C-alpha cells in the first residue's frame, strides 16, 4: 500500500464526511464542536463494516498531517463540488479537523 493519501482514499469515506449537511458541518467547525461524538453511533456502525483494506486506508488518513489532509480535501472539493470537503479544507478550521481526527482515532483503538 502506498503511504501517500489521495483523493480516492478520501472519497471512500465520503459517507462519513457527508453525515452532516454542509450548513451544520460549517456550524460545528466554526464553534470547534466535537462532530465525532455527535454522530458516534453512525460513525461506529460505518467503521464496523470496513474490510481490512478499508481499515488500512482509514489508518493512513488518520496518520496524515492535517495540512496535507486539508490540501486533499480541497482537491476533493474541486473534483466533486461537495461542500463538506470545502469546509474541511478551510485553514481556519484546522483545529476542528485535528480534534475530530483525534476522536476518530480513539474510536478505532
C-alpha positions, 0 to 999 in steps of 0.5 A, spaced: 500 500 500 502 506 498 503 511 504 501 517 500 493 519 501 489 521 495 483 523 493 480 516 492 482 514 499 478 520 501 472 519 497 471 512 500 469 515 506 465 520 503 459 517 507 462 519 513 464 526 511 457 527 508 453 525 515 452 532 516 449 537 511 454 542 509 450 548 513 451 544 520 458 541 518 460 549 517 456 550 524 460 545 528 467 547 525 466 554 526 464 553 534 470 547 534 464 542 536 466 535 537 462 532 530 465 525 532 461 524 538 455 527 535 454 522 530 458 516 534 453 511 533 453 512 525 460 513 525 461 506 529 456 502 525 460 505 518 467 503 521 464 496 523 463 494 516 470 496 513 474 490 510 481 490 512 483 494 506 478 499 508 481 499 515 488 500 512 486 506 508 482 509 514 489 508 518 493 512 513 488 518 513 488 518 520 496 518 520 496 524 515 498 531 517 492 535 517 495 540 512 496 535 507 489 532 509 486 539 508 490 540 501 486 533 499 480 535 501 480 541 497 482 537 491 476 533 493 472 539 493 474 541 486 473 534 483 466 533 486 463 540 488 461 537 495 461 542 500 463 538 506 470 537 503 470 545 502 469 546 509 474 541 511 479 544 507 478 551 510 485 553 514 481 556 519 478 550 521 484 546 522 483 545 529 476 542 528 479 537 523 485 535 528 480 534 534 475 530 530 481 526 527 483 525 534 476 522 536 476 518 530 482 515 532 480 513 539 474 510 536 478 505 532 483 503 538 
